[in-house]
Amino acid sequence: MTERLDAFLSYGFRPFFLFAGIYAVVGMAAWMAWIGLHAAHAEVFRMSTDFPPFQWHAHEMLFGYTAAVVAGFLLTATPGWTGRGPVAGRPLALLAAAWVLGRVVVWFSAFLHPLLVATADLLFLALLTGFVFRTLVGGKPRHLVFLALLIVLIAANALVHGERLGLAAGTADAGHRLALDTVVLLIAIIGGRVVPAFTRNVLRREGESDPVPARPWIDRLAVASVAAVVVVDQIPEGEAAAGWIAIAAALANGLRLGGWRGWRVLDQPILWITHVGYGWLVVGLAFKGISLLTNAMAETTAIHVLTVGAIGSMTLGIMTRAGLGHTGRPLRVAGLVTAAYLVLSLATVIRVAGPLWLPEYYNVAVLTAGTGWCMAFAVFTWVYWPILTRPRIGGEG
């Protein structure tokens, strides 16, 4: 037992990827229960949280599930960037406990003072930022962008809680929008590093000398365009400008994705899922621009392409790959995990196309898509529980 606990607390990806997988299922199942039961039993169905239901759903998917994956990734990647030891043992246990505490106080916020809820929920990101700072300080300056983005996420969460504290009206939606935009920017930065690198390594092993040529100009343009979306999206009455910039960002990132030659790795699910995740990012940015500039679709359509499609697929891809690589296992996923990849993209299509084309079946589409999401992450949790909780094959880590 001690050996397994030591292994579990040896690297950030272990507890946080496992927590993320579990919470992806639990959080979505709770949301589906509210949708399904509230319509028929509104007079008796109550949530233990006093967050408005749609705000609770957005908050927990962003600051619960997604924040856990971000923590697992950064706590695992940053030691490799600087050569410092990872956050492990008791400090990692403290950070994991802070994440759990945040979920508990939000779920039961109806019984707690809003200031206590805000303080406890903000604690996790604050501690994470401190640990990442300690690891990155003295390293390459370009990595400090991740510290900046963590601080933005803290500010976004503070905006959400600020409305509940009565400090300002309407800041919860602004906080969720800022958090989503920031995570999209994180995907553009991290995806732009890992997806072409992984693809290049595989194709070189297959004999290609220059399979994915570096194009720094398009990389800079793609990231800068998403950063511009983050900024302009926060300006009141700036929908038109944000719409055009989102279209430009979709084009730039689509051009970037095309240069990574994802069609050459269709025989390797653990790799093509990251291309798919980035592809959903491109579609989501395009839909965002269309929704802000026209009446062709609601902005929530674009939001769910970015959340279910881009965030869901990219995080699932990163977790499945890192979970194998950092525990000394071959980088080959089981057929069940490949099926989970496909189900998640199918859930994205249903969540977006159902309400768009068959609005009279809105709840059916949402519940069907939610079921697909739960199935995908239940598979991840089932397959990766022993991988994430047992010692590394052939050594520590």
C-alpha positions as CSV (number, residue, x, y, z in Angstrom):
1,M,0.0,0.0,0.0
2,T,2.8,2.4,0.9
3,E,4.6,1.7,-2.3
4,R,1.5,2.4,-4.4
5,L,0.8,5.6,-2.4
6,D,4.3,6.8,-3.0
7,A,4.0,6.0,-6.7
8,F,0.6,7.8,-6.8
9,L,2.2,10.9,-5.3
10,S,5.4,10.8,-7.3
11,Y,4.2,13.0,-10.2
12,G,1.4,15.5,-10.7
13,F,-0.1,13.6,-13.7
14,R,-1.0,10.6,-11.5
15,P,-3.6,12.1,-9.1
16,F,-4.8,14.9,-11.3
17,F,-5.4,12.9,-14.5
18,L,-7.2,10.3,-12.4
19,F,-9.3,12.9,-10.6
20,A,-10.0,14.5,-14.0
21,G,-11.3,11.3,-15.4
22,I,-13.5,10.5,-12.5
23,Y,-14.8,14.1,-12.3
24,A,-15.5,14.2,-16.0
25,V,-18.0,11.4,-15.4
26,V,-19.4,12.5,-12.1
27,G,-19.8,16.2,-13.1
28,M,-21.5,15.4,-16.4
29,A,-23.7,12.8,-14.8
30,A,-24.9,15.3,-12.3
31,W,-25.6,17.8,-15.0
32,M,-27.6,15.3,-17.0
33,A,-29.6,14.4,-13.9
34,W,-30.5,18.0,-13.5
35,I,-31.6,18.4,-17.1
36,G,-33.5,15.1,-17.1
37,L,-35.2,15.4,-13.7
38,H,-35.7,19.2,-13.4
39,A,-38.0,19.2,-16.4
40,A,-40.3,16.6,-14.9
41,H,-39.9,17.3,-11.2
42,A,-39.0,21.0,-11.0
43,E,-40.9,21.4,-7.7
44,V,-38.9,18.7,-5.9
45,F,-35.5,18.6,-7.7
46,R,-33.0,20.8,-6.0
47,M,-29.2,21.1,-6.3
48,S,-27.1,21.4,-3.2
49,T,-25.2,24.3,-4.9
50,D,-26.6,27.8,-5.0
51,F,-24.8,28.4,-8.3
52,P,-27.3,28.9,-11.1
53,P,-27.4,25.5,-12.8
54,F,-25.8,26.6,-16.1
55,Q,-23.1,28.5,-14.2
56,W,-22.4,25.5,-12.1
57,H,-22.0,23.3,-15.1
58,A,-19.6,25.8,-16.8
59,H,-17.7,26.4,-13.6
60,E,-17.1,22.8,-12.8
61,M,-16.1,21.8,-16.4
62,L,-13.6,24.7,-16.5
63,F,-12.3,25.0,-13.0
64,G,-12.9,21.4,-11.9
65,Y,-12.2,19.0,-14.8
66,T,-10.1,21.2,-17.1
67,A,-8.1,22.7,-14.2
68,A,-7.2,19.2,-13.0
69,V,-5.8,18.3,-16.4
70,V,-3.9,21.6,-16.7
71,A,-2.4,20.9,-13.2
72,G,-1.4,17.3,-14.2
73,F,0.3,18.5,-17.4
74,L,2.2,21.5,-15.9
75,L,3.4,19.6,-12.8
76,T,4.7,16.9,-15.1
77,A,6.1,18.9,-17.9
78,T,7.8,21.8,-16.0
79,P,10.4,19.7,-14.2
80,G,11.6,18.5,-17.6
81,W,11.9,22.1,-18.8
82,T,14.1,23.3,-15.9
83,G,15.8,20.1,-14.5
84,R,14.2,20.6,-11.1
85,G,12.5,17.9,-9.2
86,P,8.8,17.4,-9.4
87,V,6.2,18.4,-6.9
88,A,5.7,15.2,-5.1
89,G,4.8,13.6,-1.8
90,R,3.1,15.7,0.8
91,P,3.1,19.0,-1.3
92,L,1.4,17.1,-4.1
93,A,-1.1,15.6,-1.6
94,L,-1.8,19.1,-0.3
95,L,-2.5,20.4,-3.8
96,A,-4.7,17.5,-4.6
97,A,-6.7,18.0,-1.4
98,A,-7.1,21.7,-2.3
99,W,-8.7,20.6,-5.6
100,V,-11.0,18.2,-3.9
101,L,-11.9,20.9,-1.3
102,G,-12.8,23.3,-4.1
103,R,-15.2,20.8,-5.7
104,V,-16.8,20.0,-2.3
105,V,-17.5,23.7,-1.4
106,V,-18.9,24.5,-4.8
107,W,-21.2,21.4,-4.8
108,F,-22.5,22.3,-1.3
109,S,-22.4,26.1,-1.6
110,A,-26.0,26.4,-0.7
111,F,-25.1,25.6,2.9
112,L,-21.9,27.7,3.1
113,H,-21.0,31.4,3.1
114,P,-20.1,32.7,-0.3
115,L,-16.8,34.0,1.0
116,L,-15.8,30.6,2.4
117,V,-16.7,29.0,-1.0
118,A,-14.7,31.6,-2.9
119,T,-11.6,31.3,-0.7
120,A,-11.6,27.5,-0.7
121,D,-12.2,27.3,-4.4
122,L,-9.5,29.8,-5.3
123,L,-7.0,28.1,-3.1
124,F,-6.2,25.3,-5.6
125,L,-5.2,27.6,-8.5
126,A,-3.2,29.8,-6.1
127,L,-1.2,26.9,-4.8
128,L,-0.7,25.5,-8.3
129,T,0.6,28.8,-9.5
130,G,3.1,28.9,-6.5
131,F,4.3,25.4,-7.2
132,V,4.7,26.1,-11.0
133,F,6.5,29.3,-10.2
134,R,9.0,27.5,-7.9
135,T,9.7,25.0,-10.7
136,L,10.0,27.5,-13.5
137,V,11.9,30.3,-11.8
138,G,15.4,30.7,-13.3
139,G,14.4,28.7,-16.4
140,K,13.8,29.9,-19.9
141,P,11.7,33.1,-20.0
142,R,9.3,31.7,-22.6
143,H,7.9,29.2,-20.2
144,L,6.7,32.0,-17.9
145,V,3.7,32.4,-20.2
146,F,2.2,29.5,-18.3
147,L,2.4,31.4,-15.1
148,A,0.7,34.3,-16.7
149,L,-2.1,32.2,-17.9
150,L,-2.6,30.6,-14.5
151,I,-2.9,34.0,-13.0
152,V,-5.5,34.9,-15.6
153,L,-7.4,31.7,-14.7
154,I,-7.3,32.8,-11.0
155,A,-8.8,36.2,-12.1
156,A,-11.5,34.5,-14.1
157,N,-12.5,32.3,-11.2
158,A,-12.5,35.4,-8.9
159,L,-14.9,37.1,-11.3
160,V,-17.3,34.1,-11.0
161,H,-17.2,34.3,-7.2
162,G,-17.3,38.1,-7.3
163,E,-20.9,38.0,-8.6
164,R,-21.9,35.6,-5.9
165,L,-20.4,37.8,-3.3
166,G,-22.4,40.8,-4.6
167,L,-19.4,42.7,-5.7
168,A,-20.6,43.2,-9.3
169,A,-23.4,42.0,-11.5
170,G,-22.8,39.8,-14.6
171,T,-19.2,39.0,-13.8
172,A,-19.8,35.2,-13.6
173,D,-20.4,34.9,-17.3
174,A,-17.4,37.1,-18.0
175,G,-15.3,34.9,-15.8
176,H,-16.4,31.8,-17.6
177,R,-15.8,33.4,-21.0
178,L,-12.3,34.5,-19.9
179,A,-11.5,31.0,-18.5
180,L,-12.6,29.3,-21.7
181,D,-10.6,31.7,-23.9
182,T,-7.6,31.1,-21.8
183,V,-7.8,27.4,-22.0
184,V,-8.2,27.6,-25.8
185,L,-5.0,29.7,-25.8
186,L,-3.3,27.0,-23.7
187,I,-4.3,24.4,-26.3
188,A,-2.9,26.6,-29.1
189,I,0.4,26.9,-27.2
190,I,0.8,23.4,-25.9
191,G,-0.8,21.7,-28.9
192,G,1.5,23.7,-31.1
193,R,4.5,22.2,-29.3
194,V,3.5,18.6,-28.7
195,V,1.4,17.6,-31.7
196,P,4.0,18.4,-34.5
197,A,6.8,17.1,-32.3
198,F,5.1,13.7,-31.7
199,T,4.2,13.5,-35.4
200,R,7.7,14.4,-36.5
201,N,9.2,11.7,-34.3
202,V,6.9,9.0,-35.6
203,L,7.4,9.8,-39.2
204,R,11.2,10.0,-38.8
205,R,11.1,6.5,-37.4
206,E,9.3,5.5,-40.6
207,G,12.2,6.9,-42.7
208,E,11.1,10.4,-43.6
209,S,13.9,13.0,-43.3
210,D,11.9,16.2,-42.9
211,P,8.3,15.1,-42.3
212,V,6.9,18.2,-40.5
213,P,9.0,21.2,-41.5
214,A,9.1,24.0,-38.9
215,R,7.1,27.1,-39.8
216,P,7.8,29.6,-37.0
217,W,5.9,32.4,-38.7
218,I,2.6,30.4,-38.9
219,D,3.2,29.2,-35.3
220,R,3.5,32.8,-34.1
221,L,0.6,34.0,-36.1
222,A,-1.6,31.2,-34.9
223,V,-0.9,31.7,-31.2
224,A,-1.1,35.5,-31.6
225,S,-4.5,35.3,-33.2
226,V,-5.9,33.2,-30.4
227,A,-4.4,35.6,-27.9
228,A,-6.1,38.5,-29.7
229,V,-9.4,36.6,-29.3
230,V,-8.8,36.3,-25.6
231,V,-8.3,40.1,-25.3
232,V,-11.0,41.4,-27.6
233,D,-13.6,38.9,-26.3
234,Q,-13.5,40.6,-23.0
235,I,-14.4,44.1,-24.4
236,P,-18.1,45.0,-23.9
237,E,-19.9,45.6,-27.2
238,G,-16.9,44.1,-29.0
239,E,-18.7,41.2,-30.6
240,A,-18.0,42.2,-34.2
241,A,-14.3,42.6,-33.7
242,A,-14.1,39.4,-31.7
243,G,-16.0,37.6,-34.5
244,W,-13.6,38.7,-37.3
245,I,-10.6,37.9,-35.2
246,A,-12.0,34.5,-34.4
247,I,-12.4,33.8,-38.1
248,A,-8.8,34.9,-38.7
249,A,-7.6,32.7,-35.8
250,A,-9.5,29.7,-37.4
251,L,-7.8,30.3,-40.7
252,A,-4.3,30.7,-39.1
253,N,-4.7,27.6,-36.9
254,G,-6.2,25.6,-39.8
255,L,-3.2,26.4,-41.9
256,R,-1.0,25.4,-38.9
257,L,-2.8,22.1,-38.4
258,G,-2.6,21.3,-42.1
259,G,1.2,21.5,-42.0
260,W,1.4,18.8,-39.3
261,R,0.3,16.1,-41.8
262,G,-2.1,14.3,-39.5
263,W,-3.3,12.1,-42.4
264,R,0.0,10.3,-42.2
265,V,-0.6,8.9,-38.7
266,L,-4.1,7.6,-39.1
267,D,-2.8,4.2,-38.0
268,Q,-1.8,5.5,-34.6
269,P,-4.8,6.5,-32.5
270,I,-2.7,7.9,-29.7
271,L,-1.4,10.5,-32.1
272,W,-4.3,11.3,-34.4
273,I,-6.5,12.1,-31.4
274,T,-4.4,15.2,-30.7
275,H,-4.8,16.2,-34.4
276,V,-8.5,15.7,-34.0
277,G,-8.5,17.8,-30.8
278,Y,-6.7,20.7,-32.6
279,G,-9.1,20.3,-35.5
280,W,-12.0,20.9,-33.2
281,L,-10.2,24.0,-32.0
282,V,-10.2,25.3,-35.6
283,V,-13.9,24.5,-36.1
284,G,-14.8,26.0,-32.8
285,L,-13.0,29.3,-33.6
286,A,-14.7,29.4,-37.0
287,F,-18.1,28.8,-35.4
288,K,-17.4,31.4,-32.8
289,G,-16.8,34.0,-35.5
290,I,-19.9,33.0,-37.4
291,S,-22.0,33.1,-34.2
292,L,-20.8,36.6,-33.4
293,L,-21.2,38.0,-36.9
294,T,-24.4,36.4,-38.0
295,N,-27.6,34.8,-36.8
296,A,-26.7,31.4,-38.3
297,M,-26.1,29.8,-34.9
298,A,-26.0,30.6,-31.2
299,E,-22.7,31.3,-29.5
300,T,-23.3,28.3,-27.3
301,T,-22.9,26.1,-30.4
302,A,-19.3,27.3,-30.8
303,I,-18.7,27.0,-27.0
304,H,-19.6,23.3,-27.1
305,V,-17.3,22.7,-30.1
306,L,-14.5,24.2,-28.1
307,T,-15.4,22.5,-24.8
308,V,-16.6,19.0,-25.7
309,G,-14.6,18.8,-29.0
310,A,-11.4,20.7,-28.5
311,I,-10.9,20.6,-24.8
312,G,-12.3,17.1,-24.4
313,S,-10.4,15.5,-27.2
314,M,-7.1,17.3,-26.6
315,T,-7.1,16.6,-22.8
316,L,-8.1,13.0,-23.4
317,G,-5.3,12.6,-25.9
318,I,-2.7,14.2,-23.6
319,M,-3.8,12.2,-20.6
320,T,-3.7,8.9,-22.4
321,R,-0.3,9.5,-23.9
322,A,1.4,11.0,-20.8
323,G,-0.1,8.2,-18.7
324,L,1.7,5.6,-20.7
325,G,4.9,7.4,-21.5
326,H,5.6,8.6,-17.9
327,T,4.9,5.2,-16.5
328,G,7.3,3.4,-18.8
329,R,4.7,1.7,-21.0
330,P,4.7,1.5,-24.8
331,L,2.8,4.3,-26.5
332,R,0.0,2.2,-27.8
333,V,-3.6,2.6,-26.6
334,A,-6.0,-0.3,-26.1
335,G,-8.8,-0.7,-28.6
336,L,-11.3,0.4,-25.9
337,V,-9.5,3.7,-25.6
338,T,-9.5,4.2,-29.4
339,A,-13.3,3.7,-29.2
340,A,-13.4,6.4,-26.5
341,Y,-11.7,8.8,-28.8
342,L,-14.3,8.2,-31.5
343,V,-17.2,8.3,-29.1
344,L,-16.1,11.7,-27.8
345,S,-16.0,13.2,-31.3
346,L,-19.4,11.7,-32.0
347,A,-20.7,13.3,-28.8
348,T,-19.4,16.6,-30.0
349,V,-21.3,16.3,-33.3
350,I,-24.5,15.3,-31.5
351,R,-24.2,18.1,-29.0
352,V,-23.7,20.7,-31.7
353,A,-25.8,19.4,-34.6
354,G,-28.8,18.2,-32.6
355,P,-29.9,21.5,-31.1
356,L,-28.9,23.3,-34.4
357,W,-30.9,21.1,-36.7
358,L,-33.5,19.5,-34.4
359,P,-34.2,22.1,-31.7
360,E,-37.4,20.4,-30.7
361,Y,-35.2,17.5,-29.5
362,Y,-32.7,19.7,-27.6
363,N,-32.8,17.7,-24.3
364,V,-32.5,14.4,-26.2
365,A,-29.4,15.7,-28.0
366,V,-27.8,17.1,-24.8
367,L,-28.4,13.9,-22.9
368,T,-27.2,11.7,-25.7
369,A,-24.0,13.8,-26.1
370,G,-23.5,13.8,-22.3
371,T,-23.8,10.0,-22.2
372,G,-21.1,9.8,-24.9
373,W,-18.9,12.1,-22.9
374,C,-19.4,10.0,-19.8
375,M,-18.7,6.7,-21.7
376,A,-15.4,8.1,-23.1
377,F,-14.1,9.2,-19.7
378,A,-15.4,6.2,-17.9
379,V,-13.3,4.1,-20.3
380,F,-10.3,6.3,-19.6
381,T,-10.7,6.0,-15.8
382,W,-11.2,2.2,-16.0
383,V,-8.2,1.6,-18.2
384,Y,-5.9,4.1,-16.5
385,W,-6.7,3.6,-12.9
386,P,-4.1,0.8,-12.5
387,I,-1.6,2.7,-14.7
388,L,-1.8,5.9,-12.7
389,T,-1.8,4.2,-9.2
390,R,1.0,1.6,-9.7
391,P,4.7,2.1,-9.7
392,R,6.4,3.0,-13.0
393,I,7.6,0.0,-15.0
394,G,11.4,-0.2,-14.6
395,G,11.8,2.7,-12.2
396,E,10.4,5.7,-10.4
397,G,8.1,8.3,-11.8
